Amino acid sequence: MPNTSSAKKALRQSTAKRQVNLRVIHAYKDAIRTFMQKPVAENLNIVFSKVDKAVKRHVIHKNKAARIKSRLSQHPLETNT
């Protein structure tokens, strides 16, 4: 338990940031799951958008985002035939 007022504030801030970061992480992971269930170009674009937003908010590293996008773009897409 924090003793000083600055430590208490830091705890409040880190708790709030954790909640926001978890929402962003779950958003891009859910998008990846959706893409893996139905691999179409539209879902791939959604995943790219969610991953890029996670990088913009400093939730994941840009190299991790590049790796995720590279691996998913190699995944075969379903065709409408």
PyMOL Python script that loads the backbone (N, CA, C, O; Angstrom):
from pymol import cmd

cmd.read_pdbstr("""\
ATOM      1  N   MET A   1       0.848  -1.179   0.000  1.00  0.00           N
ATOM      2  CA  MET A   1       0.000   0.000   0.000  1.00  0.00           C
ATOM      3  C   MET A   1       0.890   1.238   0.000  1.00  0.00           C
ATOM      4  O   MET A   1       1.821   1.323   0.801  1.00  0.00           O
ATOM      5  N   PRO A   2       0.626   2.186  -0.871  1.00  0.00           N
ATOM      6  CA  PRO A   2       1.476   3.382  -0.938  1.00  0.00           C
ATOM      7  C   PRO A   2       1.308   4.258   0.305  1.00  0.00           C
ATOM      8  O   PRO A   2       0.226   4.362   0.883  1.00  0.00           O
ATOM      9  N   ASN A   3       2.418   4.880   0.688  1.00  0.00           N
ATOM     10  CA  ASN A   3       2.404   5.729   1.883  1.00  0.00           C
ATOM     11  C   ASN A   3       2.299   7.203   1.538  1.00  0.00           C
ATOM     12  O   ASN A   3       1.513   7.933   2.142  1.00  0.00           O
ATOM     13  N   THR A   4       3.080   7.639   0.579  1.00  0.00           N
ATOM     14  CA  THR A   4       3.093   9.066   0.253  1.00  0.00           C
ATOM     15  C   THR A   4       1.952   9.405  -0.694  1.00  0.00           C
ATOM     16  O   THR A   4       1.400   8.536  -1.370  1.00  0.00           O
ATOM     17  N   SER A   5       1.617  10.676  -0.727  1.00  0.00           N
ATOM     18  CA  SER A   5       0.517  11.102  -1.593  1.00  0.00           C
ATOM     19  C   SER A   5       0.873  10.931  -3.068  1.00  0.00           C
ATOM     20  O   SER A   5       0.006  10.624  -3.886  1.00  0.00           O
ATOM     21  N   SER A   6       2.145  11.129  -3.408  1.00  0.00           N
ATOM     22  CA  SER A   6       2.545  10.956  -4.810  1.00  0.00           C
ATOM     23  C   SER A   6       2.485   9.483  -5.220  1.00  0.00           C
ATOM     24  O   SER A   6       2.164   9.165  -6.364  1.00  0.00           O
ATOM     25  N   ALA A   7       2.798   8.586  -4.277  1.00  0.00           N
ATOM     26  CA  ALA A   7       2.704   7.153  -4.567  1.00  0.00           C
ATOM     27  C   ALA A   7       1.248   6.736  -4.727  1.00  0.00           C
ATOM     28  O   ALA A   7       0.931   5.884  -5.557  1.00  0.00           O
ATOM     29  N   LYS A   8       0.360   7.335  -3.933  1.00  0.00           N
ATOM     30  CA  LYS A   8      -1.069   7.039  -4.062  1.00  0.00           C
ATOM     31  C   LYS A   8      -1.594   7.495  -5.427  1.00  0.00           C
ATOM     32  O   LYS A   8      -2.365   6.793  -6.081  1.00  0.00           O
ATOM     33  N   LYS A   9      -1.154   8.687  -5.837  1.00  0.00           N
ATOM     34  CA  LYS A   9      -1.570   9.201  -7.145  1.00  0.00           C
ATOM     35  C   LYS A   9      -1.020   8.310  -8.259  1.00  0.00           C
ATOM     36  O   LYS A   9      -1.727   8.019  -9.224  1.00  0.00           O
ATOM     37  N   ALA A  10       0.223   7.882  -8.133  1.00  0.00           N
ATOM     38  CA  ALA A  10       0.834   7.009  -9.140  1.00  0.00           C
ATOM     39  C   ALA A  10       0.064   5.693  -9.246  1.00  0.00           C
ATOM     40  O   ALA A  10      -0.115   5.161 -10.342  1.00  0.00           O
ATOM     41  N   LEU A  11      -0.385   5.176  -8.117  1.00  0.00           N
ATOM     42  CA  LEU A  11      -1.180   3.948  -8.115  1.00  0.00           C
ATOM     43  C   LEU A  11      -2.502   4.164  -8.847  1.00  0.00           C
ATOM     44  O   LEU A  11      -2.917   3.325  -9.646  1.00  0.00           O
ATOM     45  N   ARG A  12      -3.164   5.289  -8.573  1.00  0.00           N
ATOM     46  CA  ARG A  12      -4.425   5.587  -9.258  1.00  0.00           C
ATOM     47  C   ARG A  12      -4.198   5.702 -10.774  1.00  0.00           C
ATOM     48  O   ARG A  12      -4.975   5.176 -11.570  1.00  0.00           O
ATOM     49  N   GLN A  13      -3.127   6.393 -11.151  1.00  0.00           N
ATOM     50  CA  GLN A  13      -2.857   6.596 -12.573  1.00  0.00           C
ATOM     51  C   GLN A  13      -2.537   5.277 -13.262  1.00  0.00           C
ATOM     52  O   GLN A  13      -3.032   5.013 -14.358  1.00  0.00           O
ATOM     53  N   SER A  14      -1.718   4.455 -12.633  1.00  0.00           N
ATOM     54  CA  SER A  14      -1.336   3.201 -13.265  1.00  0.00           C
ATOM     55  C   SER A  14      -2.533   2.258 -13.387  1.00  0.00           C
ATOM     56  O   SER A  14      -2.640   1.508 -14.358  1.00  0.00           O
ATOM     57  N   THR A  15      -3.426   2.297 -12.408  1.00  0.00           N
ATOM     58  CA  THR A  15      -4.634   1.477 -12.473  1.00  0.00           C
ATOM     59  C   THR A  15      -5.528   1.919 -13.628  1.00  0.00           C
ATOM     60  O   THR A  15      -6.058   1.086 -14.363  1.00  0.00           O
ATOM     61  N   ALA A  16      -5.690   3.219 -13.782  1.00  0.00           N
ATOM     62  CA  ALA A  16      -6.522   3.744 -14.867  1.00  0.00           C
ATOM     63  C   ALA A  16      -5.896   3.439 -16.224  1.00  0.00           C
ATOM     64  O   ALA A  16      -6.598   3.051 -17.157  1.00  0.00           O
ATOM     65  N   LYS A  17      -4.584   3.611 -16.339  1.00  0.00           N
ATOM     66  CA  LYS A  17      -3.901   3.332 -17.606  1.00  0.00           C
ATOM     67  C   LYS A  17      -3.983   1.853 -17.957  1.00  0.00           C
ATOM     68  O   LYS A  17      -4.118   1.488 -19.124  1.00  0.00           O
ATOM     69  N   ARG A  18      -3.901   1.007 -16.933  1.00  0.00           N
ATOM     70  CA  ARG A  18      -3.993  -0.435 -17.165  1.00  0.00           C
ATOM     71  C   ARG A  18      -5.352  -0.797 -17.760  1.00  0.00           C
ATOM     72  O   ARG A  18      -5.431  -1.618 -18.674  1.00  0.00           O
ATOM     73  N   GLN A  19      -6.416  -0.193 -17.247  1.00  0.00           N
ATOM     74  CA  GLN A  19      -7.754  -0.465 -17.764  1.00  0.00           C
ATOM     75  C   GLN A  19      -7.870  -0.060 -19.233  1.00  0.00           C
ATOM     76  O   GLN A  19      -8.432  -0.798 -20.042  1.00  0.00           O
ATOM     77  N   VAL A  20      -7.340   1.109 -19.574  1.00  0.00           N
ATOM     78  CA  VAL A  20      -7.394   1.579 -20.957  1.00  0.00           C
ATOM     79  C   VAL A  20      -6.567   0.671 -21.854  1.00  0.00           C
ATOM     80  O   VAL A  20      -7.007   0.288 -22.938  1.00  0.00           O
ATOM     81  N   ASN A  21      -5.357   0.324 -21.392  1.00  0.00           N
ATOM     82  CA  ASN A  21      -4.476  -0.526 -22.194  1.00  0.00           C
ATOM     83  C   ASN A  21      -5.076  -1.910 -22.416  1.00  0.00           C
ATOM     84  O   ASN A  21      -4.940  -2.477 -23.500  1.00  0.00           O
ATOM     85  N   LEU A  22      -5.737  -2.456 -21.400  1.00  0.00           N
ATOM     86  CA  LEU A  22      -6.355  -3.765 -21.553  1.00  0.00           C
ATOM     87  C   LEU A  22      -7.482  -3.723 -22.589  1.00  0.00           C
ATOM     88  O   LEU A  22      -7.670  -4.678 -23.343  1.00  0.00           O
ATOM     89  N   ARG A  23      -8.230  -2.615 -22.625  1.00  0.00           N
ATOM     90  CA  ARG A  23      -9.282  -2.495 -23.639  1.00  0.00           C
ATOM     91  C   ARG A  23      -8.689  -2.492 -25.040  1.00  0.00           C
ATOM     92  O   ARG A  23      -9.229  -3.125 -25.947  1.00  0.00           O
ATOM     93  N   VAL A  24      -7.592  -1.788 -25.217  1.00  0.00           N
ATOM     94  CA  VAL A  24      -6.942  -1.724 -26.530  1.00  0.00           C
ATOM     95  C   VAL A  24      -6.385  -3.090 -26.924  1.00  0.00           C
ATOM     96  O   VAL A  24      -6.519  -3.513 -28.072  1.00  0.00           O
ATOM     97  N   ILE A  25      -5.761  -3.777 -25.966  1.00  0.00           N
ATOM     98  CA  ILE A  25      -5.199  -5.099 -26.236  1.00  0.00           C
ATOM     99  C   ILE A  25      -6.303  -6.081 -26.606  1.00  0.00           C
ATOM    100  O   ILE A  25      -6.173  -6.827 -27.576  1.00  0.00           O
ATOM    101  N   HIS A  26      -7.395  -6.083 -25.835  1.00  0.00           N
ATOM    102  CA  HIS A  26      -8.497  -6.996 -26.136  1.00  0.00           C
ATOM    103  C   HIS A  26      -9.122  -6.671 -27.492  1.00  0.00           C
ATOM    104  O   HIS A  26      -9.566  -7.573 -28.202  1.00  0.00           O
ATOM    105  N   ALA A  27      -9.157  -5.406 -27.848  1.00  0.00           N
ATOM    106  CA  ALA A  27      -9.747  -5.017 -29.133  1.00  0.00           C
ATOM    107  C   ALA A  27      -8.968  -5.618 -30.290  1.00  0.00           C
ATOM    108  O   ALA A  27      -9.570  -6.177 -31.207  1.00  0.00           O
ATOM    109  N   TYR A  28      -7.628  -5.518 -30.272  1.00  0.00           N
ATOM    110  CA  TYR A  28      -6.885  -6.049 -31.405  1.00  0.00           C
ATOM    111  C   TYR A  28      -6.802  -7.570 -31.374  1.00  0.00           C
ATOM    112  O   TYR A  28      -6.736  -8.202 -32.428  1.00  0.00           O
ATOM    113  N   LYS A  29      -6.804  -8.168 -30.187  1.00  0.00           N
ATOM    114  CA  LYS A  29      -6.786  -9.628 -30.121  1.00  0.00           C
ATOM    115  C   LYS A  29      -8.121 -10.212 -30.581  1.00  0.00           C
ATOM    116  O   LYS A  29      -8.145 -11.247 -31.247  1.00  0.00           O
ATOM    117  N   ASP A  30      -9.225  -9.562 -30.233  1.00  0.00           N
ATOM    118  CA  ASP A  30     -10.534 -10.010 -30.704  1.00  0.00           C
ATOM    119  C   ASP A  30     -10.625  -9.880 -32.216  1.00  0.00           C
ATOM    120  O   ASP A  30     -11.202 -10.738 -32.885  1.00  0.00           O
ATOM    121  N   ALA A  31     -10.054  -8.806 -32.757  1.00  0.00           N
ATOM    122  CA  ALA A  31     -10.053  -8.620 -34.207  1.00  0.00           C
ATOM    123  C   ALA A  31      -9.243  -9.724 -34.879  1.00  0.00           C
ATOM    124  O   ALA A  31      -9.624 -10.205 -35.946  1.00  0.00           O
ATOM    125  N   ILE A  32      -8.139 -10.129 -34.271  1.00  0.00           N
ATOM    126  CA  ILE A  32      -7.327 -11.222 -34.835  1.00  0.00           C
ATOM    127  C   ILE A  32      -8.118 -12.528 -34.802  1.00  0.00           C
ATOM    128  O   ILE A  32      -8.100 -13.291 -35.769  1.00  0.00           O
ATOM    129  N   ARG A  33      -8.814 -12.788 -33.687  1.00  0.00           N
ATOM    130  CA  ARG A  33      -9.624 -14.010 -33.603  1.00  0.00           C
ATOM    131  C   ARG A  33     -10.716 -14.025 -34.672  1.00  0.00           C
ATOM    132  O   ARG A  33     -10.974 -15.059 -35.289  1.00  0.00           O
ATOM    133  N   THR A  34     -11.349 -12.885 -34.885  1.00  0.00           N
ATOM    134  CA  THR A  34     -12.380 -12.791 -35.916  1.00  0.00           C
ATOM    135  C   THR A  34     -11.791 -13.058 -37.286  1.00  0.00           C
ATOM    136  O   THR A  34     -12.394 -13.754 -38.102  1.00  0.00           O
ATOM    137  N   PHE A  35     -10.612 -12.506 -37.542  1.00  0.00           N
ATOM    138  CA  PHE A  35      -9.956 -12.724 -38.832  1.00  0.00           C
ATOM    139  C   PHE A  35      -9.595 -14.193 -39.022  1.00  0.00           C
ATOM    140  O   PHE A  35      -9.743 -14.730 -40.120  1.00  0.00           O
ATOM    141  N   MET A  36      -9.123 -14.847 -37.961  1.00  0.00           N
ATOM    142  CA  MET A  36      -8.729 -16.257 -38.092  1.00  0.00           C
ATOM    143  C   MET A  36      -9.949 -17.150 -38.333  1.00  0.00           C
ATOM    144  O   MET A  36      -9.837 -18.183 -38.993  1.00  0.00           O
ATOM    145  N   GLN A  37     -11.110 -16.762 -37.805  1.00  0.00           N
ATOM    146  CA  GLN A  37     -12.316 -17.543 -38.037  1.00  0.00           C
ATOM    147  C   GLN A  37     -12.838 -17.328 -39.454  1.00  0.00           C
ATOM    148  O   GLN A  37     -13.296 -18.267 -40.106  1.00  0.00           O
ATOM    149  N   LYS A  38     -12.766 -16.084 -39.925  1.00  0.00           N
ATOM    150  CA  LYS A  38     -13.240 -15.769 -41.267  1.00  0.00           C
ATOM    151  C   LYS A  38     -12.212 -14.855 -41.940  1.00  0.00           C
ATOM    152  O   LYS A  38     -12.329 -13.631 -41.878  1.00  0.00           O
ATOM    153  N   PRO A  39     -11.201 -15.459 -42.584  1.00  0.00           N
ATOM    154  CA  PRO A  39     -10.120 -14.662 -43.170  1.00  0.00           C
ATOM    155  C   PRO A  39     -10.521 -14.008 -44.493  1.00  0.00           C
ATOM    156  O   PRO A  39     -10.316 -14.573 -45.567  1.00  0.00           O
ATOM    157  N   VAL A  40     -11.087 -12.826 -44.397  1.00  0.00           N
ATOM    158  CA  VAL A  40     -11.408 -12.037 -45.591  1.00  0.00           C
ATOM    159  C   VAL A  40     -10.669 -10.705 -45.489  1.00  0.00           C
ATOM    160  O   VAL A  40     -10.219 -10.312 -44.413  1.00  0.00           O
ATOM    161  N   ALA A  41     -10.552 -10.020 -46.618  1.00  0.00           N
ATOM    162  CA  ALA A  41      -9.777  -8.781 -46.668  1.00  0.00           C
ATOM    163  C   ALA A  41     -10.343  -7.712 -45.733  1.00  0.00           C
ATOM    164  O   ALA A  41      -9.586  -6.939 -45.147  1.00  0.00           O
ATOM    165  N   GLU A  42     -11.660  -7.664 -45.591  1.00  0.00           N
ATOM    166  CA  GLU A  42     -12.284  -6.661 -44.728  1.00  0.00           C
ATOM    167  C   GLU A  42     -11.841  -6.849 -43.273  1.00  0.00           C
ATOM    168  O   GLU A  42     -11.533  -5.877 -42.584  1.00  0.00           O
ATOM    169  N   ASN A  43     -11.813  -8.099 -42.813  1.00  0.00           N
ATOM    170  CA  ASN A  43     -11.377  -8.373 -41.442  1.00  0.00           C
ATOM    171  C   ASN A  43      -9.889  -8.083 -41.269  1.00  0.00           C
ATOM    172  O   ASN A  43      -9.455  -7.660 -40.197  1.00  0.00           O
ATOM    173  N   LEU A  44      -9.114  -8.310 -42.320  1.00  0.00           N
ATOM    174  CA  LEU A  44      -7.688  -8.010 -42.253  1.00  0.00           C
ATOM    175  C   LEU A  44      -7.463  -6.514 -42.082  1.00  0.00           C
ATOM    176  O   LEU A  44      -6.590  -6.099 -41.320  1.00  0.00           O
ATOM    177  N   ASN A  45      -8.247  -5.705 -42.788  1.00  0.00           N
ATOM    178  CA  ASN A  45      -8.132  -4.253 -42.650  1.00  0.00           C
ATOM    179  C   ASN A  45      -8.501  -3.798 -41.241  1.00  0.00           C
ATOM    180  O   ASN A  45      -7.894  -2.869 -40.707  1.00  0.00           O
ATOM    181  N   ILE A  46      -9.491  -4.448 -40.643  1.00  0.00           N
ATOM    182  CA  ILE A  46      -9.890  -4.111 -39.273  1.00  0.00           C
ATOM    183  C   ILE A  46      -8.761  -4.441 -38.303  1.00  0.00           C
ATOM    184  O   ILE A  46      -8.471  -3.662 -37.395  1.00  0.00           O
ATOM    185  N   VAL A  47      -8.123  -5.598 -38.493  1.00  0.00           N
ATOM    186  CA  VAL A  47      -7.011  -5.982 -37.626  1.00  0.00           C
ATOM    187  C   VAL A  47      -5.876  -4.971 -37.750  1.00  0.00           C
ATOM    188  O   VAL A  47      -5.319  -4.527 -36.746  1.00  0.00           O
ATOM    189  N   PHE A  48      -5.535  -4.607 -38.990  1.00  0.00           N
ATOM    190  CA  PHE A  48      -4.456  -3.633 -39.192  1.00  0.00           C
ATOM    191  C   PHE A  48      -4.770  -2.321 -38.485  1.00  0.00           C
ATOM    192  O   PHE A  48      -3.887  -1.713 -37.881  1.00  0.00           O
ATOM    193  N   SER A  49      -6.007  -1.889 -38.556  1.00  0.00           N
ATOM    194  CA  SER A  49      -6.410  -0.645 -37.913  1.00  0.00           C
ATOM    195  C   SER A  49      -6.264  -0.738 -36.397  1.00  0.00           C
ATOM    196  O   SER A  49      -5.733   0.174 -35.763  1.00  0.00           O
ATOM    197  N   LYS A  50      -6.735  -1.838 -35.820  1.00  0.00           N
ATOM    198  CA  LYS A  50      -6.667  -2.008 -34.363  1.00  0.00           C
ATOM    199  C   LYS A  50      -5.220  -2.099 -33.888  1.00  0.00           C
ATOM    200  O   LYS A  50      -4.870  -1.540 -32.848  1.00  0.00           O
ATOM    201  N   VAL A  51      -4.383  -2.799 -34.641  1.00  0.00           N
ATOM    202  CA  VAL A  51      -2.976  -2.938 -34.270  1.00  0.00           C
ATOM    203  C   VAL A  51      -2.269  -1.583 -34.361  1.00  0.00           C
ATOM    204  O   VAL A  51      -1.475  -1.233 -33.487  1.00  0.00           O
ATOM    205  N   ASP A  52      -2.562  -0.825 -35.421  1.00  0.00           N
ATOM    206  CA  ASP A  52      -1.948   0.496 -35.571  1.00  0.00           C
ATOM    207  C   ASP A  52      -2.380   1.445 -34.443  1.00  0.00           C
ATOM    208  O   ASP A  52      -1.585   2.263 -33.981  1.00  0.00           O
ATOM    209  N   LYS A  53      -3.622   1.337 -34.008  1.00  0.00           N
ATOM    210  CA  LYS A  53      -4.085   2.173 -32.896  1.00  0.00           C
ATOM    211  C   LYS A  53      -3.383   1.778 -31.594  1.00  0.00           C
ATOM    212  O   LYS A  53      -3.093   2.636 -30.760  1.00  0.00           O
ATOM    213  N   ALA A  54      -3.113   0.491 -31.423  1.00  0.00           N
ATOM    214  CA  ALA A  54      -2.387   0.048 -30.232  1.00  0.00           C
ATOM    215  C   ALA A  54      -0.968   0.605 -30.222  1.00  0.00           C
ATOM    216  O   ALA A  54      -0.447   0.972 -29.169  1.00  0.00           O
ATOM    217  N   VAL A  55      -0.348   0.668 -31.398  1.00  0.00           N
ATOM    218  CA  VAL A  55       0.996   1.252 -31.489  1.00  0.00           C
ATOM    219  C   VAL A  55       0.933   2.746 -31.208  1.00  0.00           C
ATOM    220  O   VAL A  55       1.785   3.285 -30.501  1.00  0.00           O
ATOM    221  N   LYS A  56      -0.068   3.412 -31.757  1.00  0.00           N
ATOM    222  CA  LYS A  56      -0.207   4.857 -31.569  1.00  0.00           C
ATOM    223  C   LYS A  56      -0.357   5.220 -30.093  1.00  0.00           C
ATOM    224  O   LYS A  56       0.124   6.262 -29.648  1.00  0.00           O
ATOM    225  N   ARG A  57      -1.023   4.358 -29.350  1.00  0.00           N
ATOM    226  CA  ARG A  57      -1.244   4.609 -27.920  1.00  0.00           C
ATOM    227  C   ARG A  57      -0.142   4.028 -27.043  1.00  0.00           C
ATOM    228  O   ARG A  57      -0.249   4.040 -25.816  1.00  0.00           O
ATOM    229  N   HIS A  58       0.929   3.512 -27.676  1.00  0.00           N
ATOM    230  CA  HIS A  58       2.091   2.954 -26.980  1.00  0.00           C
ATOM    231  C   HIS A  58       1.716   1.755 -26.113  1.00  0.00           C
ATOM    232  O   HIS A  58       2.284   1.553 -25.040  1.00  0.00           O
ATOM    233  N   VAL A  59       0.760   0.969 -26.585  1.00  0.00           N
ATOM    234  CA  VAL A  59       0.373  -0.235 -25.852  1.00  0.00           C
ATOM    235  C   VAL A  59       1.256  -1.399 -26.283  1.00  0.00           C
ATOM    236  O   VAL A  59       1.652  -2.216 -25.452  1.00  0.00           O
ATOM    237  N   ILE A  60       1.571  -1.483 -27.582  1.00  0.00           N
ATOM    238  CA  ILE A  60       2.494  -2.490 -28.079  1.00  0.00           C
ATOM    239  C   ILE A  60       3.591  -1.786 -28.876  1.00  0.00           C
ATOM    240  O   ILE A  60       3.423  -0.650 -29.318  1.00  0.00           O
ATOM    241  N   HIS A  61       4.699  -2.470 -29.050  1.00  0.00           N
ATOM    242  CA  HIS A  61       5.838  -1.914 -29.776  1.00  0.00           C
ATOM    243  C   HIS A  61       5.579  -1.979 -31.278  1.00  0.00           C
ATOM    244  O   HIS A  61       4.871  -2.863 -31.758  1.00  0.00           O
ATOM    245  N   LYS A  62       6.159  -1.036 -32.011  1.00  0.00           N
ATOM    246  CA  LYS A  62       5.923  -0.976 -33.452  1.00  0.00           C
ATOM    247  C   LYS A  62       6.452  -2.215 -34.159  1.00  0.00           C
ATOM    248  O   LYS A  62       5.885  -2.631 -35.170  1.00  0.00           O
ATOM    249  N   ASN A  63       7.524  -2.814 -33.653  1.00  0.00           N
ATOM    250  CA  ASN A  63       8.049  -4.025 -34.294  1.00  0.00           C
ATOM    251  C   ASN A  63       7.111  -5.216 -34.069  1.00  0.00           C
ATOM    252  O   ASN A  63       6.980  -6.076 -34.941  1.00  0.00           O
ATOM    253  N   LYS A  64       6.467  -5.268 -32.918  1.00  0.00           N
ATOM    254  CA  LYS A  64       5.490  -6.330 -32.663  1.00  0.00           C
ATOM    255  C   LYS A  64       4.311  -6.172 -33.616  1.00  0.00           C
ATOM    256  O   LYS A  64       3.799  -7.153 -34.155  1.00  0.00           O
ATOM    257  N   ALA A  65       3.888  -4.924 -33.818  1.00  0.00           N
ATOM    258  CA  ALA A  65       2.789  -4.669 -34.742  1.00  0.00           C
ATOM    259  C   ALA A  65       3.176  -5.084 -36.151  1.00  0.00           C
ATOM    260  O   ALA A  65       2.370  -5.684 -36.863  1.00  0.00           O
ATOM    261  N   ALA A  66       4.386  -4.776 -36.556  1.00  0.00           N
ATOM    262  CA  ALA A  66       4.852  -5.151 -37.883  1.00  0.00           C
ATOM    263  C   ALA A  66       4.879  -6.670 -38.032  1.00  0.00           C
ATOM    264  O   ALA A  66       4.523  -7.200 -39.085  1.00  0.00           O
ATOM    265  N   ARG A  67       5.301  -7.370 -36.980  1.00  0.00           N
ATOM    266  CA  ARG A  67       5.352  -8.828 -37.018  1.00  0.00           C
ATOM    267  C   ARG A  67       3.942  -9.418 -37.126  1.00  0.00           C
ATOM    268  O   ARG A  67       3.711 -10.342 -37.906  1.00  0.00           O
ATOM    269  N   ILE A  68       3.008  -8.883 -36.347  1.00  0.00           N
ATOM    270  CA  ILE A  68       1.618  -9.359 -36.397  1.00  0.00           C
ATOM    271  C   ILE A  68       1.040  -9.149 -37.795  1.00  0.00           C
ATOM    272  O   ILE A  68       0.438 -10.058 -38.368  1.00  0.00           O
ATOM    273  N   LYS A  69       1.227  -7.946 -38.341  1.00  0.00           N
ATOM    274  CA  LYS A  69       0.675  -7.620 -39.648  1.00  0.00           C
ATOM    275  C   LYS A  69       1.305  -8.476 -40.741  1.00  0.00           C
ATOM    276  O   LYS A  69       0.624  -8.894 -41.678  1.00  0.00           O
ATOM    277  N   SER A  70       2.611  -8.736 -40.620  1.00  0.00           N
ATOM    278  CA  SER A  70       3.296  -9.550 -41.614  1.00  0.00           C
ATOM    279  C   SER A  70       2.766 -10.985 -41.602  1.00  0.00           C
ATOM    280  O   SER A  70       2.498 -11.564 -42.654  1.00  0.00           O
ATOM    281  N   ARG A  71       2.620 -11.544 -40.418  1.00  0.00           N
ATOM    282  CA  ARG A  71       2.160 -12.928 -40.314  1.00  0.00           C
ATOM    283  C   ARG A  71       0.711 -13.076 -40.794  1.00  0.00           C
ATOM    284  O   ARG A  71       0.366 -14.061 -41.447  1.00  0.00           O
ATOM    285  N   LEU A  72      -0.127 -12.093 -40.466  1.00  0.00           N
ATOM    286  CA  LEU A  72      -1.521 -12.192 -40.876  1.00  0.00           C
ATOM    287  C   LEU A  72      -1.680 -11.958 -42.378  1.00  0.00           C
ATOM    288  O   LEU A  72      -2.570 -12.535 -43.004  1.00  0.00           O
ATOM    289  N   SER A  73      -0.827 -11.121 -42.957  1.00  0.00           N
ATOM    290  CA  SER A  73      -0.944 -10.878 -44.394  1.00  0.00           C
ATOM    291  C   SER A  73      -0.492 -12.090 -45.203  1.00  0.00           C
ATOM    292  O   SER A  73      -0.868 -12.227 -46.367  1.00  0.00           O
ATOM    293  N   GLN A  74       0.313 -12.974 -44.601  1.00  0.00           N
ATOM    294  CA  GLN A  74       0.714 -14.210 -45.272  1.00  0.00           C
ATOM    295  C   GLN A  74      -0.374 -15.279 -45.197  1.00  0.00           C
ATOM    296  O   GLN A  74      -0.328 -16.273 -45.922  1.00  0.00           O
ATOM    297  N   HIS A  75      -1.343 -15.069 -44.323  1.00  0.00           N
ATOM    298  CA  HIS A  75      -2.438 -16.022 -44.144  1.00  0.00           C
ATOM    299  C   HIS A  75      -3.320 -15.999 -45.389  1.00  0.00           C
ATOM    300  O   HIS A  75      -3.669 -14.922 -45.872  1.00  0.00           O
ATOM    301  N   PRO A  76      -3.689 -17.175 -45.921  1.00  0.00           N
ATOM    302  CA  PRO A  76      -4.529 -17.179 -47.137  1.00  0.00           C
ATOM    303  C   PRO A  76      -5.931 -16.627 -46.859  1.00  0.00           C
ATOM    304  O   PRO A  76      -6.542 -16.931 -45.835  1.00  0.00           O
ATOM    305  N   LEU A  77      -6.418 -15.821 -47.780  1.00  0.00           N
ATOM    306  CA  LEU A  77      -7.742 -15.216 -47.655  1.00  0.00           C
ATOM    307  C   LEU A  77      -8.789 -16.087 -48.335  1.00  0.00           C
ATOM    308  O   LEU A  77      -8.492 -16.780 -49.308  1.00  0.00           O
ATOM    309  N   GLU A  78     -10.020 -16.050 -47.818  1.00  0.00           N
ATOM    310  CA  GLU A  78     -11.128 -16.757 -48.447  1.00  0.00           C
ATOM    311  C   GLU A  78     -11.567 -15.989 -49.690  1.00  0.00           C
ATOM    312  O   GLU A  78     -11.525 -14.759 -49.722  1.00  0.00           O
ATOM    313  N   THR A  79     -11.984 -16.724 -50.701  1.00  0.00           N
ATOM    314  CA  THR A  79     -12.484 -16.086 -51.914  1.00  0.00           C
ATOM    315  C   THR A  79     -13.980 -16.329 -52.031  1.00  0.00           C
ATOM    316  O   THR A  79     -14.504 -17.306 -51.494  1.00  0.00           O
ATOM    317  N   ASN A  80     -14.659 -15.443 -52.730  1.00  0.00           N
ATOM    318  CA  ASN A  80     -16.111 -15.562 -52.916  1.00  0.00           C
ATOM    319  C   ASN A  80     -16.397 -16.260 -54.241  1.00  0.00           C
ATOM    320  O   ASN A  80     -16.713 -15.613 -55.240  1.00  0.00           O
ATOM    321  N   THR A  81     -16.285 -17.583 -54.236  1.00  0.00           N
ATOM    322  CA  THR A  81     -16.613 -18.356 -55.440  1.00  0.00           C
ATOM    323  C   THR A  81     -17.649 -19.392 -55.158  1.00  0.00           C
ATOM    324  O   THR A  81     -18.043 -20.133 -56.058  1.00  0.00           O
TER     325      THR A  81
END
""", "prot")
cmd.dss("prot")
cmd.show_as("cartoon", "prot")
cmd.util.cbc("prot")
cmd.orient("prot")
